[in-house]
Amino acid sequence: MRGILGFIIMIQGVMGFIGQVFFDRAWGLLPHWFDLPSAAYVGLFAVGAALAAWGDADKKRKAKQMRTGSDA
């Protein structure tokens, strides 16, 4: 679940940053509710990337535990 949520947050961050910096207004869903600066969209991308990486690492750790058969 963290991976999917992280991916969605990453997309919102990228769309907001690109739209705000290179075009007239931010794109995505967040600009409908919040007026964020460009740096905030970069931060959203970083948070999303961290969540996606955390979810992927957790999934790999659980798969490794299942292969080895250990519960710890």
C-alpha positions as CSV (number, residue, x, y, z in Angstrom):
1,M,0.0,0.0,0.0
2,R,2.9,2.4,0.8
3,G,4.3,1.8,-2.7
4,I,1.0,2.7,-4.5
5,L,0.4,5.8,-2.3
6,G,4.0,6.9,-2.8
7,F,3.6,6.5,-6.6
8,I,0.5,8.7,-6.5
9,I,2.2,11.3,-4.4
10,M,5.2,11.3,-6.7
11,I,2.9,11.9,-9.7
12,Q,1.2,14.8,-8.0
13,G,4.5,16.4,-7.1
14,V,5.9,16.1,-10.6
15,M,2.7,17.4,-12.3
16,G,2.5,20.3,-9.9
17,F,6.1,21.3,-10.3
18,I,6.2,21.0,-14.1
19,G,2.9,22.8,-14.5
20,Q,3.9,25.6,-12.2
21,V,7.4,26.1,-13.4
22,F,7.1,25.6,-17.2
23,F,3.4,26.5,-17.8
24,D,0.8,28.9,-16.3
25,R,-0.5,26.9,-13.4
26,A,0.1,23.7,-11.5
27,W,-1.4,20.5,-12.8
28,G,-2.9,17.6,-10.9
29,L,-5.5,17.3,-8.1
30,L,-3.7,19.3,-5.3
31,P,-3.9,22.7,-6.9
32,H,-7.7,22.5,-6.7
33,W,-7.5,22.6,-2.9
34,F,-4.1,24.1,-2.0
35,D,-1.9,26.9,-3.4
36,L,1.6,25.4,-3.0
37,P,5.0,26.8,-4.0
38,S,7.2,24.9,-6.4
39,A,9.5,23.8,-3.7
40,A,6.6,22.1,-2.0
41,Y,5.9,20.0,-5.1
42,V,9.6,18.9,-5.1
43,G,9.1,17.9,-1.5
44,L,6.0,16.0,-2.3
45,F,8.0,14.1,-5.0
46,A,10.7,13.3,-2.5
47,V,8.2,12.0,0.1
48,G,6.4,9.9,-2.5
49,A,9.8,8.5,-3.7
50,A,10.6,7.6,-0.1
51,L,7.3,5.9,0.5
52,A,7.6,3.9,-2.7
53,A,11.1,2.8,-1.8
54,W,10.0,1.9,1.7
55,G,7.1,-0.2,0.4
56,D,9.4,-1.9,-2.1
57,A,12.0,-2.7,0.5
58,D,9.4,-4.0,2.8
59,K,8.0,-6.3,0.1
60,K,11.4,-7.6,-0.7
61,R,12.2,-8.2,3.0
62,K,8.9,-10.2,3.4
63,A,9.6,-12.2,0.3
64,K,13.1,-13.0,1.6
65,Q,11.7,-14.1,5.0
66,M,9.2,-16.4,3.2
67,R,12.0,-18.0,1.2
68,T,14.2,-18.6,4.2
69,G,11.3,-19.6,6.5
70,S,12.3,-17.4,9.4
71,D,9.8,-15.3,11.3
72,A,12.3,-12.8,12.8
